[in-house]
Amino acid sequence: MDFSLSDKEQKLWERAKAFTLEHITPRAHELEKRDEFPKDVVQKAFETGLMNLHIPTEAGGPGLTLLDETFVSEATGYGCAGMATSIMCNNLAFAPLVIGATIEQLKTYVEPLVTGKEAKFGAFCLTERKAGSDAGAVATRAIRDGDEYVITGTKCFITNAPQASLYTVFASTQPELKTKGLSVFMVPKSKAVKIGLIEKKLGQKNSVQSEVTFEDARVPKDCLVGKEGDGFKIAMKTLDKTRAGIAAIATGLAQRCVDEAARFANIRHQFGKPVGQFQGISFMLADMGARTAAARQMTRYAAWMADRDMPNSKDSAFAKFFAADAAMQNALDCVQIMGGYGYINEYPAEKLMRDAKLLQIYEGTNQIQRLVSGNIILRESANIDTGFHVKYDGKDSPMF
Ligand SMILES: Cc1cc2nc3c(=O)[nH]c(=O)nc-3n(C[C@H](O)[C@H](O)[C@H](O)COP(=O)(O)OP(=O)(O)OC[C@H]3O[C@@H](n4cnc5c(N)ncnc54)[C@H](O)[C@@H]3O)c2cc1C
């Protein structure tokens, strides 16, 4: 087993880390006070080739792997999870199209967005007020009318919606079929696409979320991705891939917490020595480091599996909830290690704590990730021979 990165991977990793140190970390604190989209940083990320990594070469993209994406997500997440979300959001928005659309559709609708001089954005539109974890409850409707579909409904919490030129919209073509009646459409920006309330948030303020309403938005029938009814399947396949991206942002944030806490613990003296010399602090640092290392390996493994088309629902769910929980715990510990300074805005820890929380919520809450992976474990256990042949059923069993 070889854990080393190839030359190409190492170069991408170094490029993303250098970009973060130059453009993200020094500005993240100042920019988050404005609570708006960090346009110039994202534009630079685009020019540096750190966006749209998974778009196939036939549609104007670099055609990189999901593992490659995790290097960029981890590096940018280290600097600022909000900016990483803004930069990497196209991966989520376009993933259903890469999975379900034809090359001709990608060339028509996606290529113009990834090949120009200016960064352009997509938005992944699944969540609604009454359909969060329960995607089958989506009320947005798509009705066929001749050679067009008419899309009507309101989505909420949509990342990059105000910036987007193309909306990947999950809408029901047959509501009575619930998840089996869900379809996915590409909806170009138009007057029928209305941006609503922009959310004020606890953290990740360097990313923007809003409501978006489709008011009888008409799109040609070739904007349907895959077939009618493929929407839920495509959404699940998308999340199997993109969860590794969120896990990578979380790993970056978790590593940043280790580094900031250790830096502080080395220089902050109390009782005549650096606080890092107290076992109570060094043990915390050891746990933080171990959590981060485990999160990184789980993340890369889930991405590696996806790149080989191996079923990875369980491992991508593991990676997402483990890495997000690691980020949250590390951020709490970083604040604690920095004492009063951890709680003060001009130091790094409190922002890390606010930013980390979202990682446990978006792209499927950590409860949903446990539900997904727990159910798979239950299914798999039906075929496992543990070698210990106790009878759980039958009349001899004490349980019945
Ligand atoms: C900043 C931000 C950015 C986002 N970006 C996007 C985006 O770009 N596109 C998009 O479509 N959505 C986006 N979302 C939406 C996000 O994915 C949802 O918020 C998330 O999936 C949870 O849905 P909900 O908020 O409706 O919570 P609910 O589903 O109402 O859940 C409430 C609570 O119940 C728990 N719960 C629900 N069902 C179960 C269950 N079966 N078992 C155990 N616990 C359960 C949840 O874990 C949670 O703790 C974003 C959200 C935020 C806050």
PDBQT file of the ligand as one rigid body, heavy atoms in Angstrom, charges set to zero:
ROOT
HETATM    1  C1  LIG A 501     -24.996  27.478   5.215  1.00  0.00    +0.000 C 
HETATM    2  C2  LIG A 501     -25.768  26.408   4.535  1.00  0.00    +0.000 A 
HETATM    3  C3  LIG A 501     -25.485  26.096   3.207  1.00  0.00    +0.000 A 
HETATM    4  C4  LIG A 501     -26.262  25.161   2.515  1.00  0.00    +0.000 A 
HETATM    5  N1  LIG A 501     -26.084  24.968   1.171  1.00  0.00    +0.000 NA
HETATM    6  C5  LIG A 501     -26.991  24.219   0.474  1.00  0.00    +0.000 A 
HETATM    7  C6  LIG A 501     -26.958  24.155  -0.957  1.00  0.00    +0.000 A 
HETATM    8  O1  LIG A 501     -26.085  24.727  -1.629  1.00  0.00    +0.000 OA
HETATM    9  N2  LIG A 501     -27.914  23.440  -1.602  1.00  0.00    +0.000 N 
HETATM   10  C7  LIG A 501     -28.897  22.769  -0.921  1.00  0.00    +0.000 A 
HETATM   11  O2  LIG A 501     -29.736  22.149  -1.564  1.00  0.00    +0.000 OA
HETATM   12  N3  LIG A 501     -28.961  22.813   0.442  1.00  0.00    +0.000 NA
HETATM   13  C8  LIG A 501     -28.033  23.523   1.140  1.00  0.00    +0.000 A 
HETATM   14  N4  LIG A 501     -28.107  23.597   2.516  1.00  0.00    +0.000 N 
HETATM   15  C9  LIG A 501     -29.159  22.851   3.204  1.00  0.00    +0.000 C 
HETATM   16  C10 LIG A 501     -28.618  21.722   4.078  1.00  0.00    +0.000 C 
HETATM   17  O3  LIG A 501     -28.143  20.673   3.288  1.00  0.00    +0.000 OA
HETATM   18  C11 LIG A 501     -29.768  21.324   5.032  1.00  0.00    +0.000 C 
HETATM   19  O4  LIG A 501     -29.867  22.367   5.978  1.00  0.00    +0.000 OA
HETATM   20  C12 LIG A 501     -29.510  20.000   5.710  1.00  0.00    +0.000 C 
HETATM   21  O5  LIG A 501     -29.567  18.956   4.784  1.00  0.00    +0.000 OA
HETATM   22  C13 LIG A 501     -30.523  19.728   6.834  1.00  0.00    +0.000 C 
HETATM   23  O6  LIG A 501     -31.830  20.019   6.460  1.00  0.00    +0.000 OA
HETATM   24  P1  LIG A 501     -32.740  20.947   7.410  1.00  0.00    +0.000 P 
HETATM   25  O7  LIG A 501     -31.932  22.159   7.714  1.00  0.00    +0.000 OA
HETATM   26  O8  LIG A 501     -34.051  21.134   6.778  1.00  0.00    +0.000 OA
HETATM   27  O9  LIG A 501     -32.866  20.122   8.747  1.00  0.00    +0.000 OA
HETATM   28  P2  LIG A 501     -33.943  18.957   9.060  1.00  0.00    +0.000 P 
HETATM   29  O10 LIG A 501     -33.919  17.934   7.991  1.00  0.00    +0.000 OA
HETATM   30  O11 LIG A 501     -35.244  19.580   9.381  1.00  0.00    +0.000 OA
HETATM   31  O12 LIG A 501     -33.336  18.326  10.383  1.00  0.00    +0.000 OA
HETATM   32  C14 LIG A 501     -33.507  18.850  11.667  1.00  0.00    +0.000 C 
HETATM   33  C15 LIG A 501     -32.774  17.932  12.649  1.00  0.00    +0.000 C 
HETATM   34  O13 LIG A 501     -33.357  16.618  12.610  1.00  0.00    +0.000 OA
HETATM   35  C16 LIG A 501     -32.372  15.656  12.295  1.00  0.00    +0.000 C 
HETATM   36  N5  LIG A 501     -32.974  14.608  11.467  1.00  0.00    +0.000 N 
HETATM   37  C17 LIG A 501     -33.769  14.750  10.374  1.00  0.00    +0.000 A 
HETATM   38  N6  LIG A 501     -34.131  13.561   9.888  1.00  0.00    +0.000 NA
HETATM   39  C18 LIG A 501     -33.546  12.628  10.695  1.00  0.00    +0.000 A 
HETATM   40  C19 LIG A 501     -33.528  11.207  10.719  1.00  0.00    +0.000 A 
HETATM   41  N7  LIG A 501     -34.184  10.492   9.799  1.00  0.00    +0.000 N 
HETATM   42  N8  LIG A 501     -32.819  10.585  11.692  1.00  0.00    +0.000 NA
HETATM   43  C20 LIG A 501     -32.147  11.305  12.634  1.00  0.00    +0.000 A 
HETATM   44  N9  LIG A 501     -32.133  12.655  12.660  1.00  0.00    +0.000 NA
HETATM   45  C21 LIG A 501     -32.813  13.305  11.700  1.00  0.00    +0.000 A 
HETATM   46  C22 LIG A 501     -31.296  16.412  11.534  1.00  0.00    +0.000 C 
HETATM   47  O14 LIG A 501     -30.031  15.745  11.598  1.00  0.00    +0.000 OA
HETATM   48  C23 LIG A 501     -31.305  17.737  12.284  1.00  0.00    +0.000 C 
HETATM   49  O15 LIG A 501     -30.530  17.607  13.441  1.00  0.00    +0.000 OA
HETATM   50  C24 LIG A 501     -27.293  24.484   3.218  1.00  0.00    +0.000 A 
HETATM   51  C25 LIG A 501     -27.542  24.759   4.568  1.00  0.00    +0.000 A 
HETATM   52  C26 LIG A 501     -26.802  25.709   5.207  1.00  0.00    +0.000 A 
HETATM   53  C27 LIG A 501     -27.145  26.016   6.645  1.00  0.00    +0.000 C 
ENDROOT
TORSDOF 0
